[in-house]
Amino acid sequence: MQRTESTGTPLTARGGEMHIDEDLRQILCYMDDGILLVSKSHAYNPHVRGFMARLTHLKRTFQVQLVDLTVIERAYADAQTSSASRPSSSQMQMDAKEIFGQACAVGASDIHFRVSKREKTQLHFRVNGDLEQVAEHSEVFGEQMCTAIYQALADVSDATFEKLSRQDARISAKTKIPAGLDGIRIATSPQADGFVMVLRLLYDSTGESNDLVGLGMNENQKTSYEWMKSQPTGINIIAGPTGSGKSTTLKRVLSSIIEESRGRKHVLTVEDPPEYRIVGAVQTPVTNADTEEERSRKFQQAIKAAMRLDPDVIMIGEVRDAPSGSLAIQAAMTGHQVWTTVHANSAFAIVDRLIDLGLAPNLVTDPTIITGLACQRLIKVLCPKCKAPLADNLRRYTPAQIERVMSVLPVGDVFVRGTGCDHCRNSGNKGRTVVAETVQTDDHLMTLLRAHDRREALEYWKDARGGYTMRDHAVQKIRDGLVDPFQAESIVGFLGDLRG
């Protein structure tokens, strides 16, 4: 009998890394050492050639060996026999669910799998904004775990997990996630000697209050959002980096619109992909795309389709380029209230960001089109059980640090992170809170921004309109003993400059 020299594992086996149809599996077998076994009598089969093109597209090396069909059959059979000594797919799924549960138990926002030939598999949880390494496994374990998560647990994904491609997916089935989660969003990317998979845990907030004060907003900011919600048309834009709570704020805003209108307003979202479930809203996903160009095109198509579905309120997950921004403006100008997000460093910087994306300055500085600007960050909350007075811990800080705090507050009113206790898992922090700035636009403010006079616009907003910058808001929380001033500085910048 003809035999191959390959000692690798078939990647095209059932449940393997590379999914193929059963008919194709009869005539080829691709091994993890790069050997591609192809039936002699099917060397020019178009499906075989198509599979080779797929390998080339994925930048996979392969060496074709033309063999008898019995050799291909034997390769799969040998692999099935040897797989009995490896963890089964069902066992990997059980292990994955256990990891999900551990992450939820500590309130993690994300799970990171970093799979590397050099550093093996490192498992991290992001808790209160910080990454914590919780385990280390072999590279093989990481590959099997991530394959099981993507191919067996995800219900919105590509057909197969490709570790050398960037892919998105989602786990929504309640039987596959711990109680308290609404879903898990998956993103993968290759790295220099392996790949990384990041899981965003989407906690179920159904039944929670829609009050923004519960997130950490003050009454001034809550009033601004109420004003934005009351406008019949116009775009309200929330800025902030990834993980700053924008989606949570949007979810509460939209849920409150639905609740207050008693369902009489048609709220429609365009998301890539949908994150939090919004009861009463129609949430439309943007499906996976192979390239950024295709992703942008599908996103634009989804926005255009949304405007034909008779919405009162449209939420666009993100303004990511000029076409999506132009469509958001078009929606606002044709009688819709629009909510969206963008990556910018402050509320006023949103205008600059939109212009950088290629939108017309006269449109993005029109207060009848852009009705609300907001920006937010998340800051760690001090553990109430072990926080310590700054006055008792002055030696921990430099004179410059103490001077900055004293420029805004008396030292005696300030608390800092303590040494940790059981209540906070010895971290000194317990949860996070929002620091934000919310701007209701008007003619004078937008005229100043159109003239690139940001300093004067800031002065007008603060003095005449009673605005709070994120730094102002952080100082307010420091005064209340909720946050450490030096942890706050790492998020909003040095204290003291309350105009910036």
Summary of the structure (lengths in Angstrom):
residues: 500
radius of gyration: 26.8
end to end distance: 77.8
largest distance: 88.6
contacts: 1594
relative contact order: 0.08
helix: 40%
strand: 24%
